[in-house]
Amino acid sequence: MLDICVPYGLNRSQQLQIDEERVRVRHHAPAAVDSLETSVRDQLTSPIDFPALSRAILPDDQIVIALDNDTPCAATLVKGVWDVMQARGVAPQNVTILRPSSGQLHRATDPRCELPEEIRDRITLAFHDPADEKHRAYLATTTNGERVYLARQLVEADFVLPVGAMTYDPVLGFRGTSSVLFPGLSTIDAIRKSQGQGHIELGPSDVRSLRQTIDEVGWLLGVQFTLQVIPAGRDRVSAVMAGAMESLFKRGQEQLSHNWHVDVDDHLDLVIVAVDAEAGNQGWSSVASALASARRLVKREGRILVLSDLADDLTAGLEMLRDSRTPRDALKPLRKAAPDDLVTATQVAQAVDRANVYLMSRLEDDLVEDLFMTPVGSDAEVARLIESCDSCAIIESAQYTYGAVQATV
């Protein structure tokens, strides 16, 4: 018997005892870098296929750091970027940190918090409002005839630096590089047009039209340099990459494939997914991403056990799922209504439609059951699930993973 300790949430763990022969996959989150500050400095000094950041900016440039939401260790990344800018002679009042709008921003840490106090408030922190016509500007028209409007700060800047995390994404295939720019820093219409339920029939590397548009928008804006990280789980970083957009995107794909792609030979009886508290928060989107990965690995009518510290209220799409007669009945109304949490609600619905989902969380049992899941609250319940399976996978930091059965990839 194996005695396995599986971390989840911010600082919790679950002890599992399981026959070694039943474990087909044991996925660990990659180790965090030893010194994030050193890694950021080294990457900005010696980027991938690009001169050092200090050579790409001028002292009097108006600079916008386009910071994606849910970026691990965002404050440390901002501090590393500012150190380069300060050494180049850039004035703090010439720097703006611009973030896409999000319902979770009120819980996010100020990305300027690691800067010296005398600098912190002189760097502008702005949150994009896609409904505010006064603060957007026309950029260009794409090759497919779409007029692109972006936040005015981006269009008028001398230098734009996208900063974010490269991760798997159900709609884009891969999130990262230019994806912070569009549609999140564009208009409400662009955001609505981009909303989709994900493409469960496509792999991450398959062609996605929205991803192509995002890359074109970055090119039209003249963005050539980016700073990206690969998550390590629990709001840490396993790799830092800076440099030319296309080269870095390819490097990021390789890193994700090596660290976060989970392969199995055949569908499994039980998939255990542990969900971290990412970027200071843990919400339904993280649980839904873990469920989506588990869904691809589990047998139909198999079992998925989610280890989480989830306590968030239901959002609009999840309320629609709760009010549906069956999970499958919710999919068409979700697609028609296109709520902000469309992807999250769809991933949950598809998972509970395929498998029996058991959720460990801080939610009320009745609410969990209303979402077609079974609440789990004790070690004995976890042990019974494990004892009843012939094959299983144990996946840490599962919100970052992409699970695939090799025969179906």
ROSE-126914 format. One line per 4 residues: number of its first residue (from 0); for each residue x, y, z of C-alpha. Coordinates in steps of 0.5 Angstrom, whole numbers, padded with zeros to 4 digits. Each point is the difference from the previous one (the first is absolute). Example, Ala and Ser with C-alpha at 12.3 -4.5 7.8 and 13.67 -1.06 7.14 Angstrom:
! ROSE-126914
0 = 0025 -0009 0016; 0002 0007 -0002
This chain:
! ROSE-126914
0 = 0000 0000 0000; 0002 0007 -0002; -0001 0006 0006; 0000 0006 -0005
4 = -0001 0007 0003; -0004 0004 -0005; 0001 0008 0001; -0006 0004 -0002
8 = -0003 0007 0002; 0005 0005 0003; 0003 -0004 0005; -0005 -0006 0001
12 = 0002 -0008 -0002; -0004 -0006 -0001; 0003 -0007 0002; -0001 -0006 -0004
16 = 0001 -0007 0000; 0000 -0004 -0006; 0003 -0006 -0003; 0006 0002 -0005
20 = -0003 -0005 -0005; -0006 0004 -0001; 0003 0007 -0001; 0001 0001 -0007
24 = 0003 0007 0000; 0003 0004 0006; 0000 0008 -0003; 0004 0004 0005
28 = 0000 0008 -0001; 0007 0002 -0003; 0005 0003 0005; 0000 0008 0001
32 = 0007 0003 -0002; 0005 0001 0005; 0000 0008 0000; -0006 0003 -0004
36 = 0004 0007 0000; 0006 -0003 -0003; -0004 -0003 -0005; -0004 0006 -0002
40 = 0007 0004 0000; 0003 -0005 -0005; -0005 -0001 -0005; -0001 0008 -0001
44 = 0008 0000 0000; 0000 -0006 -0005; -0007 -0001 -0004; -0002 -0005 -0005
48 = 0002 0003 -0007; 0000 0007 0002; 0005 0005 0003; -0001 0002 0007
52 = -0006 0004 0003; 0005 0006 0002; 0001 0000 -0008; -0007 0000 -0002
56 = -0002 0006 0004; 0002 0008 0000; 0000 0004 0007; -0006 0004 -0003
60 = -0004 -0005 -0002; -0008 -0001 0002; 0000 -0007 0002; -0006 -0005 0002
64 = 0001 -0006 0003; -0006 -0004 -0002; -0001 -0005 0006; -0004 -0006 -0001
68 = -0005 -0002 0006; 0002 -0006 0004; 0008 0000 -0001; 0004 -0003 0005
72 = 0004 0004 0004; -0002 0006 -0004; 0003 0005 0005; 0007 -0003 -0001
76 = 0000 0000 -0007; -0002 0008 0000; 0006 0001 0005; 0004 -0003 -0005
80 = -0002 0004 -0006; 0000 0006 0004; 0007 -0001 0002; 0002 0000 -0008
84 = -0004 0006 -0001; 0003 0004 0006; 0007 -0002 -0002; -0002 0003 -0007
88 = -0002 0006 0002; -0007 0000 -0001; -0005 0004 0005; -0005 -0004 0004
92 = -0005 0005 -0002; 0001 -0002 -0007; -0002 -0008 0002; -0007 -0002 0000
96 = -0002 -0007 0002; -0006 -0002 -0004; -0005 -0006 0002; -0006 -0003 -0003
100 = -0006 0001 0004; -0002 -0006 0004; -0005 -0002 0006; 0005 -0002 0004
104 = 0005 0006 0000; -0003 0003 0006; 0004 -0007 0003; 0006 0001 -0004
108 = 0007 0003 0003; 0002 0006 -0002; 0006 -0001 -0005; 0004 0006 0002
112 = 0000 -0003 0008; 0008 -0002 -0001; 0002 0007 -0003; 0003 0005 0005
116 = -0005 0004 0003; 0003 0007 -0003; -0002 -0004 -0007; -0006 -0004 0001
120 = -0005 0006 0000; 0003 0003 -0006; -0001 -0006 -0005; -0007 0000 -0002
124 = -0004 -0006 0001; -0006 0000 -0005; -0006 -0005 -0001; -0003 0000 -0007
128 = -0007 0001 0000; -0003 -0003 -0007; -0006 0004 0000; 0003 0007 0001
132 = 0001 0003 -0008; 0004 0006 0003; 0006 -0005 0002; 0000 -0004 -0007
136 = 0003 0002 -0006; 0000 -0003 -0007; 0007 -0005 -0002; -0001 -0003 -0007
140 = -0005 -0005 -0004; 0002 -0007 0000; 0001 -0004 -0006; -0007 -0003 0001
144 = -0003 0007 0000; -0001 0001 0007; 0001 0007 0003; 0004 0000 0007
148 = 0000 0005 0005; 0004 -0001 0006; 0001 0004 0007; 0003 0007 -0002
152 = 0006 -0001 0004; 0002 -0006 -0004; -0001 0004 -0007; 0004 0006 0003
156 = 0006 -0003 0003; 0007 0000 -0002; 0001 -0007 0002; -0005 -0005 0003
160 = 0003 -0006 0004; -0005 -0006 0000; 0001 -0004 0007; -0004 -0006 0002
164 = 0000 -0008 0001; 0000 -0005 -0006; -0005 -0005 0001; -0005 -0005 -0003
168 = -0006 0004 -0002; -0007 -0004 -0002; -0001 0006 -0005; 0007 0002 -0003
172 = 0003 -0007 0001; 0006 0004 0003; -0001 0007 0004; 0006 0004 0001
176 = 0004 0006 -0004; -0005 0004 -0004; -0006 -0003 0003; 0000 0005 0006
180 = -0001 0006 -0006; -0006 -0003 -0003; -0006 -0001 0001; 0001 0002 0008
184 = 0003 0007 -0002; -0005 0001 -0005; -0008 0002 -0001; -0006 -0004 0003
188 = -0002 -0002 -0007; 0007 -0003 -0001; 0000 -0004 0007; -0007 -0002 -0002
192 = 0002 -0003 -0007; 0006 -0004 0003; -0004 -0003 0005; -0001 -0008 -0001
196 = -0001 -0006 0004; 0007 -0003 -0002; 0002 -0005 -0005; 0000 -0007 0003
200 = 0001 -0003 -0007; 0006 0004 -0001; 0007 -0001 0003; 0004 0006 0003
204 = 0004 0000 -0007; -0005 0000 -0005; -0002 0007 -0003; -0005 0004 0003
208 = -0002 0006 -0004; 0000 0005 0007; 0007 -0002 0001; 0002 0002 -0007
212 = -0004 0007 0001; 0004 0001 0007; 0006 -0001 -0003; -0001 0005 -0006
216 = -0003 0005 0005; 0007 0000 0003; 0003 0001 -0006; -0004 0005 -0002
220 = 0002 0004 0006; 0007 -0001 -0001; 0001 -0004 0006; 0007 -0004 -0001
224 = 0002 -0002 0008; -0004 -0004 0005; 0002 -0002 0007; -0004 -0007 0002
228 = 0000 -0005 0005; -0001 -0007 0001; -0004 -0002 0006; 0002 -0005 0006
232 = -0006 0000 0004; -0002 0003 0006; 0001 0007 -0003; 0008 -0001 -0002
236 = 0004 0000 -0006; 0003 -0006 -0003; 0003 0004 -0006; 0001 0007 -0002
240 = 0001 0002 -0008; 0001 0006 -0003; 0001 0002 -0007; -0003 0000 -0007
244 = -0007 -0002 -0001; 0000 -0005 -0005; 0006 -0004 0003; -0002 0001 0007
248 = -0007 -0003 -0001; 0003 -0006 -0003; 0005 -0001 0006; -0006 0001 0004
252 = -0004 -0006 -0003; 0006 -0004 0001; 0000 0001 0007; -0007 -0001 0001
256 = 0000 -0006 -0004; 0006 -0003 0005; -0003 0003 0006; -0007 0000 0000
260 = -0003 -0005 -0005; -0002 -0006 0003; -0001 -0007 -0005; -0003 -0006 0002
264 = 0000 -0007 -0004; -0008 -0001 0001; -0006 0003 0003; 0000 -0001 0008
268 = -0004 -0002 0005; 0001 0006 0005; 0004 0007 -0001; 0002 0004 0006
272 = 0001 0007 -0001; 0003 0005 0005; -0001 0007 -0001; 0005 0006 0002
276 = -0002 0007 0002; 0003 0003 -0006; 0002 0007 0000; -0002 0002 0007
280 = -0007 -0003 -0002; -0004 -0006 -0001; -0007 0000 -0003; -0004 -0004 -0005
284 = 0004 0001 -0006; 0006 -0004 0003; -0005 -0006 0002; -0003 0000 -0006
288 = 0007 0000 -0004; 0002 -0006 0004; -0007 -0003 -0001; 0001 0001 -0008
292 = 0007 -0004 0001; -0003 -0005 0004; -0006 -0001 -0005; 0005 -0002 -0006
296 = 0003 -0005 0005; -0006 -0004 0003; -0004 -0005 -0003; -0007 0001 -0001
300 = -0004 -0001 0007; 0007 0000 0003; 0002 0004 0006; 0003 0007 0001
304 = 0002 0002 0007; 0002 0008 0001; 0004 0002 0006; -0001 0007 0000
308 = -0001 0006 0006; -0006 0003 -0005; -0004 0005 0004; -0003 0005 -0006
312 = -0007 0001 -0001; -0003 -0002 -0007; 0001 0004 -0006; -0006 0001 -0005
316 = 0002 -0006 -0004; 0001 -0004 0006; -0007 0002 0002; -0003 -0002 -0007
320 = 0003 -0007 0001; -0003 0000 0007; -0007 0001 -0003; 0001 -0005 -0005
324 = -0004 -0007 0000; 0007 -0003 -0003; 0007 0002 -0001; -0001 -0001 -0008
328 = -0006 0004 0001; 0004 0006 0002; 0005 0001 -0006; -0005 0003 -0005
332 = -0003 0005 0004; 0007 0002 0003; 0003 0001 -0008; -0006 0004 -0001
336 = 0000 0004 0006; 0008 0001 0000; 0001 0002 0007; 0007 0002 0002
340 = 0001 -0007 0003; -0002 -0003 -0006; 0006 -0004 0000; 0000 -0002 0007
344 = -0007 -0002 0000; 0001 -0004 -0006; 0006 -0004 0003; -0004 -0002 0006
348 = -0006 -0002 -0004; 0004 -0004 -0005; 0004 -0004 0006; -0006 -0001 0004
352 = -0004 -0003 -0006; 0006 -0005 -0002; 0002 -0002 0007; -0002 -0001 0008
356 = 0003 0006 0003; 0002 0001 0007; 0002 0007 0003; 0004 0001 0006
360 = -0001 0008 0002; -0003 0005 0005; -0007 0000 -0004; -0006 -0002 0003
364 = -0002 -0007 -0002; -0007 0002 -0003; 0004 0005 -0004; 0005 -0006 -0003
368 = -0006 -0005 -0001; -0004 0005 -0004; 0006 0001 -0005; -0001 -0008 -0001
372 = 0006 -0001 0005; 0001 -0004 0006; 0003 0003 0006; 0006 -0003 0003
376 = 0002 0002 0007; 0004 -0006 0004; 0006 -0004 -0001; -0004 -0006 0000
380 = -0004 0002 -0006; 0006 0001 -0004; 0003 -0007 0002; -0007 -0003 -0002
384 = 0001 0003 -0007; 0007 -0002 -0001; -0002 -0007 0003; -0005 -0001 -0006
388 = 0005 0002 -0006; 0004 -0005 -0004; 0004 0006 -0003; 0001 0007 0002
392 = 0004 0007 -0002; 0002 0005 0006; 0002 0007 -0003; 0002 0005 0004
396 = -0001 0008 -0002; -0005 -0003 -0005; -0003 0007 -0002; 0006 0001 -0004
400 = 0000 -0007 -0004; -0002 -0003 -0006; -0002 -0007 0000; 0000 -0005 -0006
404 = -0001 -0007 -0001; 0005 -0002 -0005; -0004 -0004 -0005; -0005 0006 -0001
408 = 0006 0006 0000
